Amino acid sequence: QIPYTMPLRRHVRGRLTKEQRLRRVVEDTLVGAGLSEAYTWSLVASDPRPDAIRLPNPMSSEQAILRTTIVPGLLEATRTGVDAGAEHVALFEIARVYLPSGEQLPDEHWCVAGVVAGGYADVKGTLETLYGALGLELRATRGSHPLLHPGKAAETDAGWLGELHPSLLEGTWGAFELDLATLFANVPERIVYEDVITYPAVLQDVAVAVDEDVEVGALVDAAHEAGGGLLREARVFDVYRGDQVGAGRKSVAIHLAFQSPERTLTDEDATEARRRIVGALEERFGAELRA
């Protein structure tokens, strides 16, 4: 006696919570970015954390520990796909992890993790797409993680990303894992758009040599502070290391776009703002302007 059609929406009283809606946004965005959703085991044979919770009476040694991270399970699924002849594998999973709490029950956290073919730039591009869909800006800082290649690892406000350590999987692969509660806490309730500026932008580039440990994100932040309201965009488009800048230093090229909502800027306006930006970079980071 069950009808074949779904009931009318006005008769359905249930609603998705904010977290459920956002999880669906994450799923749809990652699928749109070319990833496929996977489901892996919550019980694993080993875990990167030595204090991971071990079952007192496991069914088998392969399922004896409550996972604290999703990525190792995705690695096994990726390895299976590669062994089966798949040329391009990109997987993600939204699931719980189980962190030791010192109590009888673990701390359960919803996380999203992924493994994609390619290096650091590929996985960073995936997360930039995800953050953008949520109305957020990805800010990655230098970090480290036992699953990632040294020097090719980064941290975000909600987790980590980077290039997998070459000993884990043959080839070049990127991976990420984010805590969804932390990620969703910064999602704006309402996205406010700015009016399109009808006046043309004045474009200039600047290249500065800085010490290797200076993060390019810090250079961009300093450029925005010094450029003021006229600087609409500061985007890094090249990083050079070599004999021309010397050992332990790098050259960072930044594309600058100056624009005003009130008038057409002159070249002199942009040059003065560029001068302030270069001065700020020299003062804060010891940057040297390259010819």
DRENLUMRO-275111 format. One record per residue (C-alpha): chain; x, z, y; residue in one letter. Coordinates in pm, 1 decimal, padded with zeros to 6 digits. Example, Ala and Ser with C-alpha at 12.3 -4.5 7.8 and 13.67 -1.06 7.14 Angstrom:
2
{unit:A	px:01230.0	pz:00780.0	py:-00450.0	code:a}
{unit:A	px:01367.0	pz:00714.0	py:-00106.0	code:s}
//
This chain:
291
{unit:A	px:00000.0	pz:00000.0	py:00000.0	code:q}
{unit:A	px:00301.5	pz:-00015.9	py:00233.9	code:i}
{unit:A	px:00261.3	pz:-00301.9	py:00486.5	code:p}
{unit:A	px:00525.9	pz:-00574.4	py:00502.1	code:y}
{unit:A	px:00564.1	pz:-00557.6	py:00881.4	code:t}
{unit:A	px:00727.1	pz:-00290.2	py:01093.2	code:m}
{unit:A	px:00493.4	pz:-00067.5	py:01297.4	code:p}
{unit:A	px:00453.3	pz:-00144.4	py:01667.2	code:l}
{unit:A	px:00722.0	pz:00009.6	py:01884.8	code:r}
{unit:A	px:00467.5	pz:00209.0	py:02086.5	code:r}
{unit:A	px:00374.7	pz:00395.9	py:01768.7	code:h}
{unit:A	px:00734.6	pz:00492.7	py:01698.2	code:v}
{unit:A	px:00826.0	pz:00820.6	py:01861.9	code:r}
{unit:A	px:01187.9	pz:00850.4	py:01749.4	code:g}
{unit:A	px:01470.8	pz:00767.6	py:01987.4	code:r}
{unit:A	px:01844.2	pz:00730.3	py:01946.1	code:l}
{unit:A	px:02059.2	pz:00997.3	py:02104.2	code:t}
{unit:A	px:02315.9	pz:00902.5	py:02368.1	code:k}
{unit:A	px:02595.0	pz:00937.7	py:02110.7	code:e}
{unit:A	px:02412.6	pz:00713.0	py:01864.0	code:q}
{unit:A	px:02356.8	pz:00447.1	py:02130.2	code:r}
{unit:A	px:02721.8	pz:00456.7	py:02231.2	code:l}
{unit:A	px:02835.4	pz:00435.7	py:01869.2	code:r}
{unit:A	px:02631.5	pz:00117.0	py:01837.4	code:r}
{unit:A	px:02800.1	pz:-00019.9	py:02149.1	code:v}
{unit:A	px:03137.6	pz:00053.9	py:01989.4	code:v}
{unit:A	px:03032.2	pz:-00117.8	py:01665.9	code:e}
{unit:A	px:02897.1	pz:-00428.3	py:01841.2	code:d}
{unit:A	px:03199.5	pz:-00456.2	py:02068.8	code:t}
{unit:A	px:03453.7	pz:-00434.5	py:01787.6	code:l}
{unit:A	px:03260.1	pz:-00685.6	py:01577.8	code:v}
{unit:A	px:03253.3	pz:-00915.2	py:01879.7	code:g}
{unit:A	px:03630.5	pz:-00871.1	py:01911.0	code:a}
{unit:A	px:03673.3	pz:-01009.7	py:01559.5	code:g}
{unit:A	px:03691.4	pz:-00691.8	py:01352.0	code:l}
{unit:A	px:03487.8	pz:-00623.0	py:01038.5	code:s}
{unit:A	px:03339.9	pz:-00281.7	py:00964.0	code:e}
{unit:A	px:03469.7	pz:-00099.3	py:00656.9	code:a}
{unit:A	px:03372.5	pz:00217.6	py:00471.9	code:y}
{unit:A	px:03651.1	pz:00416.9	py:00313.5	code:t}
{unit:A	px:03674.9	pz:00743.9	py:00122.1	code:w}
{unit:A	px:03662.4	pz:01078.9	py:00303.1	code:s}
{unit:A	px:03858.9	pz:01230.6	py:00014.4	code:l}
{unit:A	px:04215.8	pz:01103.5	py:-00014.6	code:v}
{unit:A	px:04525.7	pz:01161.9	py:-00225.8	code:a}
{unit:A	px:04753.2	pz:01251.7	py:00068.1	code:s}
{unit:A	px:04733.6	pz:01305.5	py:00442.1	code:d}
{unit:A	px:04985.3	pz:01300.0	py:00729.1	code:p}
{unit:A	px:04900.3	pz:01660.2	py:00818.8	code:r}
{unit:A	px:05056.0	pz:01916.4	py:00583.9	code:p}
{unit:A	px:04775.2	pz:02164.7	py:00660.8	code:d}
{unit:A	px:04496.3	pz:01923.2	py:00562.6	code:a}
{unit:A	px:04226.1	pz:02093.0	py:00356.9	code:i}
{unit:A	px:04275.4	pz:02053.8	py:-00017.9	code:r}
{unit:A	px:03982.9	pz:02093.1	py:-00256.9	code:l}
{unit:A	px:04023.0	pz:02381.6	py:-00503.9	code:p}
{unit:A	px:03872.7	pz:02177.2	py:-00787.8	code:n}
{unit:A	px:03900.3	pz:01805.9	py:-00712.0	code:p}
{unit:A	px:03743.6	pz:01546.0	py:-00937.9	code:m}
{unit:A	px:04075.8	pz:01358.5	py:-00942.5	code:s}
{unit:A	px:04416.4	pz:01368.5	py:-00775.3	code:s}
{unit:A	px:04322.8	pz:01055.5	py:-00579.6	code:e}
{unit:A	px:04040.1	pz:01242.5	py:-00406.1	code:q}
{unit:A	px:04179.1	pz:01589.4	py:-00351.8	code:a}
{unit:A	px:04218.1	pz:01620.7	py:00026.3	code:i}
{unit:A	px:03973.6	pz:01597.9	py:00316.0	code:l}
{unit:A	px:04115.5	pz:01335.0	py:00548.5	code:r}
{unit:A	px:04224.2	pz:01422.8	py:00901.0	code:t}
{unit:A	px:04266.0	pz:01057.3	py:00999.9	code:t}
{unit:A	px:04085.3	pz:00734.7	py:00908.9	code:i}
{unit:A	px:04375.5	pz:00491.1	py:00942.9	code:v}
{unit:A	px:04538.6	pz:00548.0	py:00598.6	code:p}
{unit:A	px:04214.3	pz:00450.8	py:00425.6	code:g}
{unit:A	px:04191.9	pz:00137.5	py:00637.9	code:l}
{unit:A	px:04550.7	pz:00059.9	py:00545.6	code:l}
{unit:A	px:04458.9	pz:00059.5	py:00177.8	code:e}
{unit:A	px:04162.4	pz:-00165.9	py:00247.2	code:a}
{unit:A	px:04385.0	pz:-00398.1	py:00452.4	code:t}
{unit:A	px:04645.1	pz:-00409.4	py:00174.2	code:r}
{unit:A	px:04371.4	pz:-00504.3	py:-00072.9	code:t}
{unit:A	px:04261.5	pz:-00789.4	py:00150.4	code:g}
{unit:A	px:04615.7	pz:-00916.8	py:00200.1	code:v}
{unit:A	px:04685.7	pz:-00902.8	py:-00174.5	code:d}
{unit:A	px:04368.1	pz:-01103.5	py:-00231.1	code:a}
{unit:A	px:04499.6	pz:-01378.7	py:-00006.8	code:g}
{unit:A	px:04323.0	pz:-01307.7	py:00321.2	code:a}
{unit:A	px:04516.4	pz:-01464.8	py:00608.0	code:e}
{unit:A	px:04378.5	pz:-01257.2	py:00894.0	code:h}
{unit:A	px:04252.0	pz:-00904.4	py:00837.9	code:v}
{unit:A	px:04103.7	pz:-00685.2	py:01111.9	code:a}
{unit:A	px:03905.5	pz:-00377.5	py:01008.8	code:l}
{unit:A	px:03746.4	pz:-00081.1	py:01183.6	code:f}
{unit:A	px:03553.4	pz:00223.4	py:01075.3	code:e}
{unit:A	px:03341.6	pz:00485.3	py:01250.2	code:i}
{unit:A	px:03336.6	pz:00801.7	py:01045.3	code:a}
{unit:A	px:03412.2	pz:01171.8	py:01040.1	code:r}
{unit:A	px:03750.6	pz:01336.3	py:01002.4	code:v}
{unit:A	px:03792.3	pz:01695.6	py:00885.9	code:y}
{unit:A	px:04039.2	pz:01907.4	py:01078.6	code:l}
{unit:A	px:04158.4	pz:02251.5	py:00963.1	code:p}
{unit:A	px:03983.5	pz:02524.6	py:01161.3	code:s}
{unit:A	px:04113.4	pz:02843.1	py:01003.9	code:g}
{unit:A	px:03756.3	pz:02914.4	py:00895.4	code:e}
{unit:A	px:03563.2	pz:02838.3	py:00578.0	code:q}
{unit:A	px:03441.8	pz:02504.9	py:00713.9	code:l}
{unit:A	px:03653.1	pz:02236.8	py:00887.0	code:p}
{unit:A	px:03603.4	pz:02094.9	py:01235.6	code:d}
{unit:A	px:03423.9	pz:01763.7	py:01185.5	code:e}
{unit:A	px:03485.8	pz:01494.9	py:01446.4	code:h}
{unit:A	px:03340.6	pz:01145.3	py:01474.6	code:w}
{unit:A	px:03624.3	pz:00897.7	py:01523.1	code:c}
{unit:A	px:03669.8	pz:00523.5	py:01541.6	code:v}
{unit:A	px:03982.2	pz:00367.9	py:01393.7	code:a}
{unit:A	px:04105.5	pz:00017.3	py:01333.6	code:g}
{unit:A	px:04383.6	pz:-00189.6	py:01180.0	code:v}
{unit:A	px:04440.3	pz:-00542.2	py:01312.9	code:v}
{unit:A	px:04683.9	pz:-00819.3	py:01235.5	code:a}
{unit:A	px:04940.4	pz:-00851.3	py:01514.5	code:g}
{unit:A	px:05152.4	pz:-00616.9	py:01718.5	code:g}
{unit:A	px:05109.6	pz:-00374.2	py:02002.5	code:y}
{unit:A	px:04967.1	pz:-00630.8	py:02244.0	code:a}
{unit:A	px:04691.4	pz:-00726.4	py:01998.0	code:d}
{unit:A	px:04567.5	pz:-00373.1	py:01936.9	code:v}
{unit:A	px:04594.3	pz:-00287.5	py:02306.4	code:k}
{unit:A	px:04381.8	pz:-00591.7	py:02389.6	code:g}
{unit:A	px:04119.2	pz:-00475.3	py:02140.1	code:t}
{unit:A	px:04099.5	pz:-00133.1	py:02304.2	code:l}
{unit:A	px:04089.2	pz:-00283.8	py:02653.0	code:e}
{unit:A	px:03780.8	pz:-00477.5	py:02540.7	code:t}
{unit:A	px:03624.7	pz:-00162.1	py:02395.1	code:l}
{unit:A	px:03694.0	pz:00049.8	py:02701.1	code:y}
{unit:A	px:03560.5	pz:-00223.3	py:02927.8	code:g}
{unit:A	px:03233.4	pz:-00240.5	py:02732.1	code:a}
{unit:A	px:03190.0	pz:00133.2	py:02792.9	code:l}
{unit:A	px:03261.0	pz:00103.8	py:03164.4	code:g}
{unit:A	px:03602.1	pz:00269.7	py:03130.1	code:l}
{unit:A	px:03961.8	pz:00175.2	py:03205.7	code:e}
{unit:A	px:04220.0	pz:00201.7	py:02931.4	code:l}
{unit:A	px:04518.5	pz:00406.8	py:03048.6	code:r}
{unit:A	px:04791.2	pz:00407.6	py:02786.7	code:a}
{unit:A	px:05101.8	pz:00622.6	py:02819.8	code:t}
{unit:A	px:05415.2	pz:00637.2	py:02608.0	code:r}
{unit:A	px:05362.7	pz:00843.6	py:02291.2	code:g}
{unit:A	px:05453.9	pz:00885.3	py:01927.5	code:s}
{unit:A	px:05273.8	pz:00909.7	py:01594.0	code:h}
{unit:A	px:05401.0	pz:00936.0	py:01234.6	code:p}
{unit:A	px:05212.9	pz:00619.5	py:01134.3	code:l}
{unit:A	px:05347.4	pz:00409.0	py:01421.7	code:l}
{unit:A	px:05668.8	pz:00225.1	py:01494.0	code:h}
{unit:A	px:05904.0	pz:00430.1	py:01716.3	code:p}
{unit:A	px:05902.5	pz:00287.9	py:02066.6	code:g}
{unit:A	px:05579.7	pz:00094.3	py:02007.5	code:k}
{unit:A	px:05333.3	pz:00383.4	py:02022.9	code:a}
{unit:A	px:05102.9	pz:00494.7	py:02302.6	code:a}
{unit:A	px:04848.9	pz:00765.2	py:02373.4	code:e}
{unit:A	px:04517.6	pz:00754.0	py:02554.5	code:t}
{unit:A	px:04282.9	pz:01025.3	py:02674.5	code:d}
{unit:A	px:04092.6	pz:00998.7	py:02345.0	code:a}
{unit:A	px:04356.8	pz:00915.5	py:02083.6	code:g}
{unit:A	px:04644.8	pz:00682.9	py:02005.8	code:w}
{unit:A	px:04734.3	pz:00319.1	py:01947.5	code:l}
{unit:A	px:05038.7	pz:00115.8	py:01862.5	code:g}
{unit:A	px:05223.4	pz:-00096.3	py:01610.7	code:e}
{unit:A	px:05225.9	pz:00028.7	py:01252.4	code:l}
{unit:A	px:05554.2	pz:00145.1	py:01106.7	code:h}
{unit:A	px:05696.9	pz:-00149.0	py:00908.7	code:p}
{unit:A	px:05737.6	pz:00064.0	py:00595.9	code:s}
{unit:A	px:05360.2	pz:00108.5	py:00564.5	code:l}
{unit:A	px:05250.5	pz:-00254.0	py:00540.8	code:l}
{unit:A	px:05440.7	pz:-00580.8	py:00520.8	code:e}
{unit:A	px:05415.1	pz:-00785.4	py:00837.7	code:g}
{unit:A	px:05323.3	pz:-00686.6	py:01190.7	code:t}
{unit:A	px:05009.5	pz:-00477.9	py:01233.4	code:w}
{unit:A	px:04845.2	pz:-00273.1	py:01504.7	code:g}
{unit:A	px:04636.0	pz:00040.1	py:01460.8	code:a}
{unit:A	px:04434.2	pz:00281.9	py:01671.0	code:f}
{unit:A	px:04223.1	pz:00592.5	py:01633.6	code:e}
{unit:A	px:04001.4	pz:00753.2	py:01899.0	code:l}
{unit:A	px:03794.5	pz:01070.1	py:01907.3	code:d}
{unit:A	px:03446.8	pz:00953.3	py:02004.1	code:l}
{unit:A	px:03335.1	pz:01277.3	py:02171.0	code:a}
{unit:A	px:03634.6	pz:01261.6	py:02405.7	code:t}
{unit:A	px:03583.2	pz:00890.6	py:02466.9	code:l}
{unit:A	px:03211.3	pz:00922.6	py:02539.3	code:f}
{unit:A	px:03258.3	pz:01219.0	py:02772.6	code:a}
{unit:A	px:03395.4	pz:00981.9	py:03038.8	code:n}
{unit:A	px:03132.6	pz:00709.4	py:03001.5	code:v}
{unit:A	px:02942.5	pz:00683.2	py:03332.9	code:p}
{unit:A	px:02568.6	pz:00740.2	py:03327.9	code:e}
{unit:A	px:02522.6	pz:00442.3	py:03557.1	code:r}
{unit:A	px:02759.3	pz:00154.9	py:03628.1	code:i}
{unit:A	px:02776.5	pz:00065.8	py:03998.5	code:v}
{unit:A	px:02891.6	pz:-00284.3	py:04088.9	code:y}
{unit:A	px:03057.2	pz:-00387.0	py:04414.3	code:e}
{unit:A	px:02941.9	pz:-00679.9	py:04622.3	code:d}
{unit:A	px:03131.2	pz:-01002.8	py:04577.5	code:v}
{unit:A	px:03369.0	pz:-01053.0	py:04871.2	code:i}
{unit:A	px:03316.9	pz:-01391.8	py:05033.2	code:t}
{unit:A	px:03648.7	pz:-01392.0	py:05218.7	code:y}
{unit:A	px:03942.7	pz:-01541.5	py:05026.1	code:p}
{unit:A	px:04222.3	pz:-01329.2	py:04883.9	code:a}
{unit:A	px:04586.2	pz:-01353.0	py:04985.5	code:v}
{unit:A	px:04809.1	pz:-01356.2	py:04677.2	code:l}
{unit:A	px:05167.0	pz:-01230.9	py:04663.5	code:q}
{unit:A	px:05402.7	pz:-01125.0	py:04385.9	code:d}
{unit:A	px:05668.7	pz:-00858.3	py:04381.5	code:v}
{unit:A	px:05941.6	pz:-00791.0	py:04124.1	code:a}
{unit:A	px:06131.1	pz:-00461.5	py:04115.3	code:v}
{unit:A	px:06404.5	pz:-00326.4	py:03890.3	code:a}
{unit:A	px:06350.7	pz:00030.6	py:03767.8	code:v}
{unit:A	px:06487.2	pz:00262.4	py:03502.1	code:d}
{unit:A	px:06367.9	pz:00195.3	py:03147.5	code:e}
{unit:A	px:06173.8	pz:00522.6	py:03125.3	code:d}
{unit:A	px:05952.0	pz:00439.7	py:03425.6	code:v}
{unit:A	px:05604.4	pz:00346.8	py:03300.5	code:e}
{unit:A	px:05451.7	pz:00031.6	py:03443.2	code:v}
{unit:A	px:05118.1	pz:00210.8	py:03482.7	code:g}
{unit:A	px:05282.3	pz:00451.5	py:03726.6	code:a}
{unit:A	px:05410.9	pz:00155.3	py:03929.4	code:l}
{unit:A	px:05060.9	pz:00007.7	py:03948.0	code:v}
{unit:A	px:04912.6	pz:00342.1	py:04057.3	code:d}
{unit:A	px:05173.6	pz:00378.9	py:04329.4	code:a}
{unit:A	px:05103.2	pz:00023.0	py:04447.0	code:a}
{unit:A	px:04732.0	pz:00097.9	py:04483.7	code:h}
{unit:A	px:04803.1	pz:00416.7	py:04676.6	code:e}
{unit:A	px:05039.6	pz:00242.9	py:04918.0	code:a}
{unit:A	px:04834.3	pz:-00076.0	py:04950.2	code:g}
{unit:A	px:04520.1	pz:00106.9	py:05054.0	code:g}
{unit:A	px:04181.2	pz:-00060.1	py:05074.3	code:g}
{unit:A	px:04323.8	pz:-00408.7	py:05123.5	code:l}
{unit:A	px:04480.8	pz:-00419.1	py:04776.5	code:l}
{unit:A	px:04208.8	pz:-00542.7	py:04543.4	code:r}
{unit:A	px:04426.7	pz:-00598.9	py:04235.5	code:e}
{unit:A	px:04771.5	pz:-00506.6	py:04110.1	code:a}
{unit:A	px:04848.0	pz:-00659.7	py:03770.2	code:r}
{unit:A	px:05174.9	pz:-00658.0	py:03577.2	code:v}
{unit:A	px:05245.5	pz:-01008.0	py:03443.7	code:f}
{unit:A	px:05608.1	pz:-00988.3	py:03329.7	code:d}
{unit:A	px:05865.8	pz:-00733.9	py:03213.5	code:v}
{unit:A	px:06227.6	pz:-00852.6	py:03183.5	code:y}
{unit:A	px:06524.6	pz:-00679.9	py:03023.6	code:r}
{unit:A	px:06869.7	pz:-00834.2	py:03026.8	code:g}
{unit:A	px:07206.2	pz:-00872.5	py:03192.6	code:d}
{unit:A	px:07055.9	pz:-00953.2	py:03532.3	code:q}
{unit:A	px:06910.6	pz:-00601.1	py:03569.8	code:v}
{unit:A	px:07169.6	pz:-00407.6	py:03370.1	code:g}
{unit:A	px:07161.2	pz:-00169.8	py:03077.5	code:a}
{unit:A	px:06893.2	pz:00097.0	py:03081.5	code:g}
{unit:A	px:06683.6	pz:-00087.1	py:03342.0	code:r}
{unit:A	px:06399.9	pz:-00337.3	py:03341.9	code:k}
{unit:A	px:06241.6	pz:-00574.6	py:03589.8	code:s}
{unit:A	px:05866.3	pz:-00545.6	py:03640.0	code:v}
{unit:A	px:05678.9	pz:-00829.1	py:03813.4	code:a}
{unit:A	px:05345.4	pz:-00734.3	py:03971.1	code:i}
{unit:A	px:05081.0	pz:-00975.4	py:04095.1	code:h}
{unit:A	px:04916.5	pz:-00847.5	py:04416.3	code:l}
{unit:A	px:04581.9	pz:-00964.7	py:04554.7	code:a}
{unit:A	px:04488.8	pz:-00854.1	py:04908.7	code:f}
{unit:A	px:04130.4	pz:-00899.2	py:05026.7	code:q}
{unit:A	px:03900.5	pz:-00759.2	py:05292.5	code:s}
{unit:A	px:03518.8	pz:-00750.9	py:05288.4	code:p}
{unit:A	px:03512.9	pz:-00789.2	py:05668.0	code:e}
{unit:A	px:03747.6	pz:-01076.8	py:05753.8	code:r}
{unit:A	px:03995.8	pz:-01329.7	py:05626.4	code:t}
{unit:A	px:04336.3	pz:-01166.9	py:05598.3	code:l}
{unit:A	px:04642.2	pz:-01331.7	py:05746.3	code:t}
{unit:A	px:04976.7	pz:-01369.7	py:05573.4	code:d}
{unit:A	px:05108.1	pz:-01105.8	py:05812.3	code:e}
{unit:A	px:04844.3	pz:-00856.6	py:05693.6	code:d}
{unit:A	px:04941.8	pz:-00909.9	py:05330.7	code:a}
{unit:A	px:05313.1	pz:-00899.2	py:05407.2	code:t}
{unit:A	px:05279.2	pz:-00565.2	py:05585.8	code:e}
{unit:A	px:05081.4	pz:-00417.8	py:05295.8	code:a}
{unit:A	px:05338.8	pz:-00557.6	py:05051.2	code:r}
{unit:A	px:05615.9	pz:-00394.8	py:05256.5	code:r}
{unit:A	px:05443.7	pz:-00056.1	py:05225.0	code:r}
{unit:A	px:05410.1	pz:-00101.7	py:04849.0	code:i}
{unit:A	px:05777.3	pz:-00190.7	py:04804.9	code:v}
{unit:A	px:05878.7	pz:00107.8	py:05017.6	code:g}
{unit:A	px:05666.1	pz:00343.1	py:04808.2	code:a}
{unit:A	px:05815.9	pz:00209.8	py:04483.5	code:l}
{unit:A	px:06167.8	pz:00249.7	py:04621.6	code:e}
{unit:A	px:06101.2	pz:00607.4	py:04734.5	code:e}
{unit:A	px:05919.9	pz:00731.5	py:04421.8	code:r}
{unit:A	px:06102.0	pz:00546.4	py:04144.4	code:f}
{unit:A	px:06429.0	pz:00428.3	py:04292.4	code:g}
{unit:A	px:06302.3	pz:00071.4	py:04252.9	code:a}
{unit:A	px:06522.7	pz:-00214.3	py:04363.2	code:e}
{unit:A	px:06351.2	pz:-00524.9	py:04501.7	code:l}
{unit:A	px:06465.4	pz:-00837.7	py:04320.6	code:r}
{unit:A	px:06516.6	pz:-01159.9	py:04511.8	code:a}
//
